[in-house]
Amino acid sequence: MEHLRYRRDKKQRGTVIFESVLSICIIMMVFFGLFQVYKWAMAELFCHYSIFYSTKGVSLGYKTNIALRGARVAAIAISGGGVTHADEKSMAENYMVNGDAGGLHYPYWHPQNSNSPYLRVSSTATDRETVECLTILRNMPLVHEAIGTVFGIRRNPEPSARAEAYNYSKLYLKE
């Protein structure tokens, strides 16, 4: 039986490498796109975690600034990286007692300009019966701006959470 030899035309040289590089590029775009979705989903999750603390605190009658400090501490994971504290737990406790004088600062808590990422935590009493709280991460940074333009994202995502609860403090606190 005759052994068949494959002949390669000069025109076909490099097609395997080209196809491999093209498929790797597509796989990397999908990977980084999924990473963006993951990053947004985690920010959304921590916004909901933060809003739970602020709504619970305000509806039970804690001072609003204490409840909002608790919401900020609950959202430390999305408050901007790069800041590490050796004893973050004790610093968070100190922040709850002393506020900004406690020494715990994250980049998104106090933005430098209007385009910087900003973690906004707020609370309002909608009426005597309910309390409404809001946590929003404005101008959340993408992995890289170029990746956003490839996927058609012109504006940074803004994960947020809003909650409304019955104002239980009016049952036992006097005004």
KAHUKA-V810124 format. One record per residue. N is the residue number from 1. PHI is phi in degrees with one decimal (* if undefined). OMEGA is omega in whole degrees, 0 to 359 (999 if undefined). NEAR is the number of other C-alpha atoms within 12 Angstrom. Layout:
n->[N N]
phi->[PHI PHI]
omega->[OMEGA OMEGA]
near->[NEAR NEAR]
This chain:
n->[1 2 3 4 5 6 7 8 9 10 11 12 13 14 15 16 17 18 19 20 21 22 23 24 25 26 27 28 29 30 31 32 33 34 35 36 37 38 39 40 41 42 43 44 45 46 47 48 49 50 51 52 53 54 55 56 57 58 59 60 61 62 63 64 65 66 67 68 69 70 71 72 73 74 75 76 77 78 79 80 81 82 83 84 85 86 87 88 89 90 91 92 93 94 95 96 97 98 99 100 101 102 103 104 105 106 107 108 109 110 111 112 113 114 115 116 117 118 119 120 121 122 123 124 125 126 127 128 129 130 131 132 133 134 135 136 137 138 139 140 141 142 143 144 145 146 147 148 149 150 151 152 153 154 155 156 157 158 159 160 161 162 163 164 165 166 167 168 169 170 171 172 173 174 175]
phi->[* -83.7 -78.1 -85.0 -107.5 -86.2 -102.3 -105.3 -78.5 -66.4 -71.9 -89.8 -64.7 86.3 -69.4 -66.0 -64.5 -60.9 -65.1 -64.8 -63.9 -63.9 -68.5 -65.2 -62.6 -66.1 -63.9 -67.0 -63.3 -64.2 -60.5 -69.2 -64.8 -66.4 -64.4 -61.9 -62.9 -62.1 -62.8 -65.8 -64.2 -68.1 -64.4 -63.6 -62.6 -71.2 -64.0 -67.3 -63.1 -66.5 -67.1 -59.1 -65.9 -68.7 -65.8 -62.0 -64.1 -68.5 -70.2 -90.4 101.9 -67.7 -59.6 -60.2 -66.5 -68.3 -63.2 -72.4 -63.4 -61.2 -66.5 -64.6 -63.1 -67.0 -101.4 -58.2 -63.4 -113.1 -94.8 100.3 -83.5 90.8 -107.0 -120.4 -122.6 -63.3 -120.9 -65.5 -63.6 -69.2 -68.4 -66.2 -63.8 -64.9 -64.3 -62.5 -83.6 -104.1 71.1 -64.2 -72.7 -72.3 92.9 -97.5 -132.3 -126.3 -58.2 -83.8 -75.5 -131.2 -69.0 -83.1 -147.6 -71.3 -92.3 -75.2 -62.2 -144.1 -91.6 -105.3 -124.9 -142.7 -144.8 -139.2 -91.3 -67.0 -157.3 -69.9 -88.1 -126.9 -126.0 -120.8 -125.5 -139.7 -128.0 -141.6 -105.4 -80.9 55.8 -57.8 -71.3 -84.2 -58.4 -157.2 -61.7 -63.0 -66.6 -64.1 -69.5 -62.0 -90.4 79.8 -93.5 -94.8 -117.5 -64.0 -68.4 -128.2 -64.5 -151.7 -146.7 -131.6 -138.1 -130.5 -139.1 -68.2 -85.5 -69.9 -63.4 -69.4 -75.9 -130.8 -106.5 -96.3 -85.8]
omega->[185 179 182 177 178 176 178 175 178 179 184 181 177 181 179 179 180 179 179 180 179 179 177 178 179 179 179 177 178 180 182 174 177 177 176 180 178 182 178 181 178 177 178 179 180 173 178 178 180 182 176 182 182 180 179 181 181 182 178 172 175 175 185 181 176 179 180 173 177 178 178 180 178 181 180 183 179 183 178 182 177 179 178 179 182 181 186 181 181 177 177 177 178 177 179 181 189 181 182 177 180 175 180 182 176 186 185 180 182 185 181 179 186 179 180 174 185 176 182 178 182 180 176 174 184 173 181 186 187 176 179 179 183 171 179 176 182 178 179 184 175 176 176 183 181 179 178 180 177 181 177 179 181 182 178 179 179 178 182 176 178 180 177 182 177 182 182 183 180 179 186 177 177 182 999]
near->[3 4 5 6 6 6 9 10 9 8 9 12 12 13 14 12 12 13 14 13 14 14 14 14 14 15 14 15 19 17 16 22 25 17 19 26 20 16 23 26 20 21 35 28 24 30 39 30 30 41 42 33 36 42 43 32 30 37 35 24 26 23 20 26 25 29 33 35 40 34 42 45 39 30 39 34 29 41 38 27 17 13 16 17 16 10 12 20 16 16 23 29 22 21 27 26 20 16 22 22 13 17 19 31 28 29 22 32 32 20 21 12 13 11 14 20 29 30 41 33 41 33 36 27 25 16 13 17 17 24 31 30 37 34 42 37 40 32 27 33 32 28 22 17 17 16 23 22 15 15 19 12 18 15 16 24 24 25 31 33 33 27 31 24 29 24 27 22 24 20 14 11 13 8 8]
